[in-house]
């Protein structure tokens, strides 16, 4: 089964509703006010039966300029438009506006139905066709078929139906496998049923019993019942008009402009980067940050337009501009979604365009921002992914799907390509551009090189301190992964809690080489009865600010051991004492026995033996020590 939706648009009183009834046998003017005033105010819906295997719905949109928002909501997402032009009037103001809107929304399949043809002679019909061809010349509708019809006599209706089938055959099939997206265009209640929503399924499928989310507010609900073309169905597909009976959500919580989804694939945003094209209807220039009305899907939202290469948008039909729309309320958007822009006062449809980035940020004014936006729009999908990862650093698959408007399957293919070419790496279930990893690696190596130059006596910098330096720019998970890669490549060493370059070894600074070596020599000469280390350092003329670092250096490089709070003892003296003790007492010894071998005062001897215990060379039991 193929599912399609047709829109019927055109100037007020040109016979759209009459034509709809001639095609469908349904009068889509259902409101009392519509009957009394003989004009369409709200969207009208009707099924049309064309041939086996086709499931087609018709949307009759209002033609009055006051109801332009209903018109836009109706034609957004249609597959084919029948543009209605009355034979007795020709191309009128709303005809022109509707054509501009349809073109900007990316609707390429069109049939022009010249209505009320029975009221015109052949000469007038020729003039009308010439008028139409002149107007659509150079537009996407230039090659559209023109069919002469009359809704009362049914003239031309069979031919129009044939043209509709031909046009629908040329339409691209919608994505049934993608994530569900259904913009709501009508909400009402029925006694005994509760809340009913109507809309066209843009993407994916919707199923009875399915749990849904109503965006942008995030309300949860469940599908109780589905109807399409007045028939109860269990499932509806992309391109299909559907009425949805939901449970778990009151009528006052949902309205036109809300979007039904069943995944987290769609972004709720209040700032979008866009490319726009000005219309032939634009009459007045537009200033920087001017208020605008954005029409996207079935939503109508106020916002302001921000330019990056100008302070005023001059009147120039067809000009393409990269800019940003900052909205007063959130919308649901996807890259590539079309929209319409209207000026609130004086009211005019001045432009339309497509979203190129759903998560716009504040950018600098200038050509660099324009180039960035162009790259977002025109780069290959892998280039856009790399650009996205370079901006956000570290993203989950769900986030990428939202930002780039992909399906899950498209993401799998994209990631596979990126990993195969070495452009993308997966870390702990998230994705990062290889350029980011290379940048982090280079930053870390440069930071360590600088640190070693400033603090040559230290073993390295605390890893926690390094992570703190870069945490503002990169996630801790990503940083830890890069540290592990650097370690695996033998670029860095992780010694406990410290990090250093593999090529680095703590050294005495050249400017203090003589003084520090003098301290080491004196420490060695003093053996097991050294002076307090602070005194030795001060006597050598070494600055106080270097004292702690020099002491740590002596201990970390195993030049000296801590004897007590004030004393260090040279490692050679300790090793010599160990050798003498083991030779004299190879298994156990007492304090008195040690004193007979190690000729130092009791004060120093006790400290030396406690040092052996701390080094786990000996184990003390009461007054006896045993070699471990």
C-alpha positions in Angstrom: 0.0 0.0 0.0 1.2 3.5 -0.9 0.2 6.4 1.4 0.0 10.0 0.1 -1.5 13.3 1.2 -2.7 15.9 -1.3 -3.2 19.6 -0.6 -5.7 21.8 -2.4 -4.6 25.5 -2.2 -5.4 28.8 -3.8 -7.2 32.2 -3.6 -10.4 32.5 -1.6 -13.6 31.8 -3.5 -11.7 30.0 -6.4 -13.6 26.8 -5.8 -11.2 24.7 -3.7 -13.9 23.2 -1.5 -16.2 22.5 -4.4 -13.4 20.8 -6.3 -12.6 18.7 -3.2 -16.2 17.6 -3.1 -16.1 16.8 -6.8 -13.0 14.6 -6.2 -14.1 13.0 -2.9 -17.9 13.4 -2.5 -17.1 15.0 0.8 -18.0 18.6 1.9 -15.0 19.6 3.9 -16.7 22.8 5.2 -18.0 21.3 8.5 -18.1 24.4 10.8 -21.4 26.4 11.2 -19.4 29.7 10.5 -18.0 28.2 7.3 -21.4 27.3 6.1 -22.8 30.7 6.9 -20.0 32.7 5.4 -19.3 30.3 2.5 -15.6 30.3 3.2 -13.1 27.8 4.6 -11.7 28.8 8.0 -10.2 25.5 9.2 -8.4 22.7 7.4 -10.8 20.2 5.7 -10.1 16.5 5.2 -11.4 13.9 2.9 -10.3 10.5 1.5 -10.0 10.1 -2.3 -10.3 6.8 -4.0 -8.0 6.6 -7.1 -6.9 3.0 -7.7 -6.0 -0.2 -5.9 -3.0 0.1 -3.7 -3.3 3.8 -3.2 -4.3 5.3 0.2 -4.7 9.0 -0.5 -6.1 11.8 1.7 -7.0 15.3 0.6 -6.5 18.5 2.7 -8.6 21.5 1.7 -6.7 24.6 3.0 -8.3 28.1 3.6 -7.7 30.6 0.9 -8.3 33.8 2.9 -5.2 35.8 3.9 -6.3 35.9 7.5 -6.1 32.1 7.7 -2.6 31.8 6.2 -1.3 29.9 9.3 -4.0 27.2 8.7 -2.9 27.1 5.1 0.8 26.5 6.0 -0.1 23.9 8.6 -2.2 22.1 6.0 0.3 22.0 3.2 3.4 21.2 5.3 4.2 17.6 4.6 2.0 17.0 1.6 3.2 15.0 -1.4 1.3 16.8 -4.1 -0.5 20.1 -4.4 -3.4 21.0 -6.6 -3.2 24.7 -7.1 -6.6 26.1 -7.8 -7.1 29.2 -10.0 -10.5 30.4 -11.1 -11.1 30.8 -14.8 -12.9 34.1 -14.3 -10.2 35.7 -12.1 -6.8 34.2 -12.9 -3.8 34.6 -10.7 -4.8 36.5 -7.5 -2.8 37.7 -4.5 -3.4 34.6 -2.4 -2.6 32.5 -5.4 0.8 34.1 -5.5 1.4 33.7 -1.8 0.3 30.1 -1.8 2.7 29.4 -4.7 5.6 31.1 -2.9 4.8 29.1 0.3 4.6 25.8 -1.5 7.8 26.4 -3.3 9.7 27.3 -0.1 8.3 24.2 1.6 10.0 22.1 -1.0 6.8 20.8 -2.6 7.8 19.9 -6.2 4.8 17.9 -7.5 2.0 20.2 -8.5 -1.1 20.2 -10.8 -2.8 23.5 -11.6 -6.6 23.1 -11.7 -8.4 26.0 -13.5 -11.8 25.9 -11.9 -15.1 27.3 -12.9 -14.2 26.5 -16.5 -17.8 26.3 -17.6 -18.1 30.0 -16.9 -15.3 31.0 -19.4 -15.1 30.7 -23.2 -12.0 29.3 -25.0 -10.5 32.8 -25.5 -10.7 33.6 -21.8 -9.2 30.2 -20.9 -6.3 30.9 -23.2 -5.7 34.2 -21.5 -5.9 32.5 -18.1 -3.4 29.9 -19.1 -1.0 32.5 -20.5 -1.3 34.4 -17.2 -0.5 31.3 -15.2 2.5 30.3 -17.4 3.9 33.8 -17.1 3.7 33.7 -13.3 5.2 30.2 -12.8 8.0 30.6 -15.3 11.3 30.1 -13.6 9.8 28.4 -10.6 9.7 24.7 -9.6 6.1 24.6 -10.9 7.1 25.8 -14.4 6.3 22.3 -16.0 3.1 21.7 -13.9 0.2 20.3 -15.8 -2.8 22.6 -16.3 -6.2 20.9 -16.1 -9.5 22.7 -16.8 -12.2 21.6 -14.4 -15.6 22.5 -13.1 -16.7 21.3 -9.7 -20.4 21.6 -10.5 -20.6 19.9 -13.9 -17.6 17.6 -13.0 -15.9 18.7 -16.2 -12.2 17.5 -16.2 -12.5 15.6 -13.0 -11.5 12.2 -14.6 -8.5 13.8 -16.3 -7.5 15.5 -13.0 -7.6 12.1 -11.2 -5.4 10.6 -13.9 -2.9 13.5 -13.5 -3.0 13.0 -9.8 -2.0 9.3 -10.1 0.8 10.2 -12.6 2.2 12.8 -10.1 2.0 10.5 -7.1 3.8 7.8 -9.0 6.7 10.3 -9.3 6.8 11.1 -5.6 9.5 9.7 -3.3 8.3 7.1 -0.9 8.4 8.2 2.7 10.5 6.5 5.4 8.3 4.0 7.3 11.4 2.7 9.2 12.5 6.0 10.7 11.5 7.3 14.1 7.9 8.4 14.4 7.1 12.1 13.8 3.5 13.4 13.5 2.8 17.1 13.8 -0.6 17.7 15.3 -2.9 20.0 13.2 -6.2 19.4 15.0 -7.3 18.5 18.5 -10.8 17.8 19.8 -12.8 15.6 22.2 -15.5 13.1 21.6 -17.9 12.0 24.3 -16.9 8.5 25.5 -13.6 8.6 23.8 -11.7 11.6 25.3 -8.9 13.4 23.4 -8.6 13.0 19.7 -5.6 14.3 17.7 -5.3 14.6 13.9 -2.3 14.9 11.7 -0.2 13.4 8.9 2.5 10.9 9.7 5.7 12.5 8.5 8.1 9.7 9.4 7.9 6.2 10.8 4.8 4.3 11.8 2.2 4.7 14.7 0.6 1.7 16.3 -2.3 1.0 18.7 -1.0 0.4 22.2 2.2 2.4 21.5 3.5 4.8 24.1 4.2 8.2 22.8 5.7 11.5 23.8 4.1 14.9 22.9 6.8 17.5 22.3 7.9 20.1 23.0 6.4 19.7 26.5 7.3 16.1 26.9 3.9 14.8 27.9 3.5 11.0 27.9 0.4 9.3 26.5 -0.7 6.0 24.9 -2.4 5.2 21.7 -5.9 3.9 22.4 -7.3 3.8 18.9 -6.4 4.9 15.3 -8.6 5.8 12.4 -7.7 6.6 8.9 -10.2 7.7 6.3 -13.0 6.9 8.8 -11.8 3.3 9.1 -10.4 1.9 12.4 -6.8 0.6 11.8 -4.1 -1.0 14.0 -1.3 0.9 12.4 -0.7 4.0 10.3 2.3 4.7 8.1 4.4 7.7 6.8 2.3 9.8 4.4 -1.0 8.7 6.0 -3.6 11.0 7.5 -4.7 9.6 10.9 -7.0 10.4 13.8 -5.5 9.3 17.1 -7.5 8.6 20.3 -5.0 8.9 23.2 -5.2 8.1 26.9 -3.4 9.7 29.7 -3.5 13.2 28.5 -6.2 15.9 28.7 -7.4 18.0 25.7 -6.1 21.2 27.2 -2.5 19.9 27.2 -2.3 19.4 23.5 -2.8 21.8 20.6 -1.9 22.4 17.0 1.9 22.6 16.7 2.7 19.8 19.1 4.6 16.8 17.7 4.0 13.2 18.5 7.2 11.0 18.7 8.1 7.7 20.1 11.9 8.1 20.5 14.5 10.6 21.7 15.6 11.3 18.1 14.1 14.7 17.8 15.5 17.9 19.2 13.4 20.5 21.1 15.1 23.8 20.4 14.6 27.6 20.6 17.5 28.6 18.4 18.1 27.3 14.8 20.7 28.0 12.2 19.1 28.3 8.8 19.4 29.2 5.2 16.6 31.3 3.8 15.5 32.5 0.4 13.5 35.7 0.0 10.2 35.7 -1.9 8.8 37.8 -4.8 6.2 39.1 -2.3 8.8 40.9 -0.1 8.1 44.7 -0.2 10.0 46.1 2.7 13.6 45.6 4.0 14.2 43.7 7.2 16.5 45.0 10.0 18.9 43.0 12.1 17.1 41.2 15.0 13.7 42.1 13.6 10.7 40.2 15.0 9.5 37.4 12.7 6.9 34.6 12.7 8.2 31.1 12.1 5.9 28.5 10.6 7.4 25.0 10.8 5.4 21.8 10.7 2.1 22.9 12.2 3.7 25.3 14.6 3.6 29.1 14.6 6.2 30.7 16.9 7.5 34.3 17.3 11.2 35.0 17.2 13.9 37.3 16.0 16.2 37.0 13.0 19.9 37.4 13.4 22.2 38.1 10.5 26.0 37.5 10.5 27.0 39.3 7.3 24.6 42.3 7.2 22.5 44.5 9.4 19.6 44.8 7.0 18.0 42.4 4.5 17.2 44.4 1.4 14.2 43.6 -0.9 15.7 41.2 -3.4 13.6 38.2 -4.7 15.4 34.9 -4.5 18.3 36.0 -2.4 19.8 33.3 -0.3 21.0 34.2 3.2 22.6 32.3 6.1 21.3 33.4 9.4 19.8 32.3 12.7 16.3 32.4 14.2 16.0 32.8 18.0 12.6 31.8 19.2 10.4 32.8 22.0 9.0 29.3 22.4 10.6 25.9 21.7 9.9 23.9 18.6 10.6 20.4 17.4 13.1 20.4 14.5 15.3 18.3 12.4 18.1 19.2 9.9 16.6 19.8 6.5 13.1 20.7 7.8 11.5 23.5 5.7 9.8 26.5 7.2 8.2 29.8 6.3 9.0 33.3 7.7 6.5 36.1 7.8 6.8 39.6 9.1 4.2 40.4 11.8 3.9 44.1 10.7 3.5 45.0 8.0 2.3 41.5 7.4 4.0 39.7 4.5 5.6 36.3 3.7 9.1 37.5 3.0 11.1 34.3 3.1 11.3 30.6 3.7 14.1 28.1 4.1 15.5 25.0 5.8 17.1 24.2 9.1 20.9 23.5 8.8 21.5 23.1 12.5 18.9 22.5 15.3 21.1 23.6 18.2 22.2 27.1 17.2 24.5 29.1 19.5 25.7 32.6 19.7 28.3 33.2 17.0 30.5 36.1 16.1 29.4 38.5 13.3 31.5 37.9 10.2 32.4 35.8 7.3 33.9 33.0 9.4 30.4 32.2 10.8 28.9 32.3 7.3 31.6 29.7 6.2 30.8 27.6 9.2 27.1 27.6 8.4 27.8 26.8 4.7 29.8 23.8 5.8 27.0 22.6 8.1 24.6 22.8 5.1 26.6 21.6 2.2 29.3 19.3 3.5 29.0 15.6 3.1 27.2 13.7 5.9 30.6 12.5 7.3 32.0 16.1 7.1 29.0 17.4 9.0 29.4 14.7 11.6 33.1 15.6 12.1 32.1 19.3 12.3 29.5 18.3 14.9 32.0 16.3 17.0 34.6 19.0 16.8 32.1 21.4 18.2 30.6 19.1 21.0 33.8 17.0 21.5 32.1 13.8 22.8 28.6 12.7 21.8 26.3 9.6 22.2 24.7 8.0 19.1 21.3 9.4 20.2 22.7 13.0 20.3 24.2 12.5 16.8 20.8 11.3 15.5 19.1 14.3 16.9 21.6 16.9 15.7 22.0 15.5 12.2 18.4 14.2 11.7 19.5 10.7 10.9 17.9 7.3 11.4 19.5 4.6 13.6 20.5 2.7 10.4 22.0 5.8 8.8 24.1 6.4 11.9 25.5 2.8 11.9 26.6 3.2 8.3 28.1 6.6 9.0 30.0 5.4 12.1 31.3 2.4 10.2 32.6 4.7 7.4 34.2 7.1 10.0 35.9 4.4 11.9 37.2 2.7 8.7 38.8 5.9 7.6 40.2 6.7 11.0 38.1 9.9 11.4 36.0 8.7 14.3 36.7 6.8 17.4 34.3 5.1 19.8 35.0 5.4 23.5 32.8 3.9 26.2 29.8 3.9 23.8 30.3 7.6 22.8 31.9 9.0 19.7 34.7 11.5 19.2 36.5 12.9 16.1 40.1 11.7 15.8 41.1 15.4 15.3 39.9 16.0 18.9 41.9 13.1 20.3 45.0 14.3 18.5 44.4 17.8 19.8 44.0 16.6 23.4 47.1 14.4 23.1 49.2 17.3 21.7 47.9 19.6 24.5 48.7 17.1 27.2 52.2 16.4 25.8 52.9 20.2 25.5 51.6 20.8 29.1 53.9 18.0 30.4 56.9 19.3 28.5 56.2 22.8 29.9 55.7 21.4 33.4 58.9 19.4 33.4 60.8 22.5 32.3 59.3 24.6 35.1 59.7 21.9 37.8 62.6 19.6 36.8 62.9 18.2 40.4 59.4 16.9 40.4 58.4 13.4 39.2 55.5 14.8 37.3 52.1 16.5 37.6 49.2 15.1 39.5 46.8 13.3 37.0 43.8 14.9 38.9 45.4 18.3 38.3 45.8 17.6 34.6 42.2 16.5 34.3 41.1 19.7 36.1 43.0 21.8 33.5 41.1 20.3 30.6 37.8 19.4 32.3 36.2 22.7 31.1 36.7 21.7 27.5 36.5 17.9 27.5 34.7 15.2 29.5 36.6 13.3 32.2 35.7 10.0 30.5 37.3 11.2 27.3 40.4 12.6 29.0 41.0 9.3 30.9 40.7 7.4 27.6 43.3 9.7 26.0 45.6 9.2 29.0 45.4 5.5 28.5 46.2 5.8 24.8 49.2 7.9 25.5 50.4 5.4 28.1 49.9 2.5 25.7 51.9 4.3 23.1 54.7 4.9 25.6 54.3 8.7 25.4 53.6 9.1 29.1 54.1 7.2 32.3 51.5 7.0 35.1 53.4 6.7 38.3 50.7 6.3 41.0 48.8 9.5 40.9 51.4 11.4 38.8 51.9 11.8 35.1 55.1 12.5 33.3 56.6 12.1 29.8 58.3 8.7 29.3 61.4 10.6 28.1 61.5 12.6 31.3 63.7 12.0 34.3 63.8 14.4 37.3 67.0 16.4 37.3 68.7 19.1 39.3 68.2 22.6 37.7 71.5 23.8 36.2 71.4 27.1 38.1 71.4 25.1 41.4 73.5 22.2 40.3 76.6 23.1 42.4 74.7 23.8 45.6 72.4 20.8 45.5 75.3 18.4 44.6 77.2 19.9 47.6 74.2 19.0 49.9 74.2 15.4 48.5 78.0 15.1 49.0 77.8 16.4 52.6 74.9 14.1 53.3 76.9 11.2 52.0 80.0 12.1 54.1 77.9 12.5 57.3 76.7 8.9 57.0 74.3 7.7 59.6 74.5 10.8 61.8 73.5 13.6 59.4 72.7 17.3 60.2 69.0 18.3 59.9 68.4 18.4 56.1 66.9 22.0 56.4 70.2 23.2 57.8 72.2 21.6 55.1 70.0 23.1 52.4 70.1 26.6 54.0 73.9 26.5 54.4 74.3 25.7 50.7 72.4 28.9 49.8 69.4 27.1 48.2 66.1 29.2 48.3 63.5 28.2 50.8 60.9 27.8 48.0 63.0 24.9 46.6 63.5 23.2 49.9 60.4 20.9 49.8 60.9 20.0 46.1 64.6 19.2 46.6 63.8 17.0 49.6 61.1 15.1 47.6 63.7 14.8 44.7 66.2 13.2 47.1 63.6 10.7 48.3 61.9 10.0 45.0 65.2 9.4 43.3 66.3 7.0 46.1 69.3 9.2 46.9 68.2 9.5 50.6 65.7 8.0 53.0 63.7 9.8 55.7 65.2 9.1 59.1 62.8 11.3 61.1 60.9 14.6 60.7 64.1 16.7 60.4 66.7 14.2 59.0 67.4 12.5 55.8 70.1 9.8 55.6 72.1 9.0 52.4 71.0 5.7 50.8 74.6 4.5 50.6 75.0 4.8 54.4 71.8 2.8 54.9 72.8 0.1 52.5 76.3 -0.1 54.1 74.6 -0.6 57.5 72.3 -3.3 56.2 75.2 -5.2 54.7 77.2 -5.1 58.0 74.2 -6.2 60.1 73.2 -9.1 57.8 76.8 -10.3 57.8 77.0 -10.3 61.6 73.5 -11.4 62.3 72.0 -13.2 59.3 68.7 -14.2 61.0 67.8 -12.0 64.0 69.4 -9.3 66.1 68.6 -7.1 69.1 69.1 -3.4 69.6 72.3 -4.1 71.6 73.6 -6.4 68.9 73.0 -3.8 66.3 74.8 -1.2 68.4 77.9 -3.3 68.4 77.9 -3.3 64.6 76.5 0.1 63.7 78.6 2.6 65.6 76.2 5.5 66.1 74.4 7.1 69.1 71.3 5.3 70.4 69.2 8.2 69.2 70.3 7.7 65.6 70.4 3.9 65.9 66.7 3.6 66.9 65.7 5.8 63.9 67.8 3.7 61.6 66.2 0.4 62.8 62.7 1.9 62.5 63.6 2.9 58.9 64.4 -0.8 58.2 61.0 -1.7 59.6 59.3 0.9 57.4 61.1 -0.4 54.4 59.9 -3.9 55.4 63.4 -5.2 55.5 63.0 -6.2 59.1 60.0 -7.2 61.3 60.2 -6.4 65.0 58.9 -8.7 67.7 59.3 -7.2 71.2 63.1 -6.5 71.5 64.2 -8.8 68.5 64.2 -7.9 64.8 64.1 -10.6 62.1 65.2 -10.1 58.6 62.2 -10.4 56.2 
